[in-house]
Amino acid sequence: MQVVSYSIATTKSLKDRETGEWKENTEWHRCVSFNKTAEHIGMNVEPGDLLFLEGELRTRKWQTQSGEDRYTTEIVVNDFPRKLPKYFSKNGSQQAAPAPQPQQQAHASPSQPGHLEQPPVEAYGFDDDYPF
C-alpha cells in the first residue's frame, strides 16, 4: 500500500476595515493519500503547485517514542487533486494584478512547519500481512 503524507497551505486575503490594506492569513493542513492517489501525487505534484482538492477530515491518536499520546487531524484525499493554472495564484508570473475579492488558495509543500510533529507511518494502522 502506498501512502503519501504532505502539507498544504490555504491563504485567505482579507481587507482591513480600519486601514484599507489587504492582509493575508495562511494556515497549514496535513493531508494523506493512499494507493493510486498517492502514486499520482508523487508523480505529478510539485512543491508550490496550486491545487484544488477534496477530502474528509480524520483525527487519529498515536504515541511518541516516549509513550506520550498525541492527536493529529488530517485531510484524507481520496481523489486526484487538480492543478490550477499559475494565474490563479497571487504569486504566479502570469497574473497582472491581485484579485480584488477575498480568496482562498491551497499550495502544496514538501515540508511540515517546524512546530508540527509528524506521526510515524505505523500510526496509520497498516501492516503488510494481507489475507490473500
N, C-alpha and C positions, 0 to 999 in steps of 0.2 A: 504494500500500500504506500503510495507516495503522499507525503504531507509537506506543505509549504506554509510557513508562518511569516507574516510580513506586517508592516505598519503602513497606514495611510494617514495623511493629514487632511483635515477639512478646514477650509478657511472661509470665514464669513466676514463680509465687509459691511460695516455699519457707519452711518453718518452721525457724528457727534452733534447733538442739537444745540449745544452751547457755542461751540467753535466753528461748526460747519465743516470740519475736517472729516475725511474718511479714515476710519481706523479698522484694522484687521484683527480678528480673533482666530487663532489657529488651535485646533485640538487634534491630538493623535489617537488613533484607534488601532487596536490589534485585530488582525484578520488571519484566518486559517482556511486553507483549501485542501482538498483531497483528490487523489486519483487523477482522472483526465483533466480536471480543472487545475490541479496543482501543476501538472505537466505543461498545460497551455500557458499558465502564468510564468513558469520558469523559462519557457522558450520565447515568449512574446512581450513580456512586460519589463521595462527598464526603469531604474530609479528616476523619479521626476515626471514620469508619464501621467497625464491627466486621464483619470478613469471614471467610468460610470459602472458601479457595481451594486448588486443587491445581495442580501443575505439575511440570516437570522441571528439574533443575539443569543449567546450562550455564556453562562457563568460556570466555571469549574473550580473545584477545590484541589489543591496539590500541596505537597510538603517540600520544604527546602531540605538540603542535606543535613542540616542541624535539627530537623524534625518540626520546624515551625509550620503551622498551617497558613497557606496563602490562598487568595482567591484571584481569579482573573476573568474578566469579561471580554469576549471577543466576538467578532462578526464571522460567522461561518458562511463563506462564499461558495455556493454550490454550482453556480453558472459562470460561464466565461465572462470576465469583465470586458467591457468595450472601451477601447482607447478613443479619446476625444481629440479632435484636431487642436494643435497648439494655440490657435486664435481664440479658443475659449478661455485660455489662461491669461491672467494679467501679465505674466512674465513671458508669454510667447512672443517671438520676434515678429509675428505676422499681425499682431493687434496694434492698431494705431493709437487708440485712446482707452483709458479704463472704462469699464462698463458703468453707467450712471446709477444702476439699481443694485441693491444688495444681492449677493450671490454666494453660493456655496460650491466649493471645489474639493476634489479629492486627489491627492498626489501620492504616488507610490514612493516608498522609501526603503532602502536596503537595511537600515539600522534602526534599532529601537532608541527612543530618547534615553539619556543616561539614567534617569531616576526610575525607570521601569525594569523589573527583573523578569527575564524570560523563563517561563515554566519549562521543565525538561520535556522532551518528546514522550517519555514514558508516561507523563501525566495525561496523555490523550487516551490511555487505556487500551492501546493496540498491542497485539502480540503477533508473532509470525507463525503461530500454531493454527493453521487453517484446517477445518474439519473435512476437507475434500482433497 
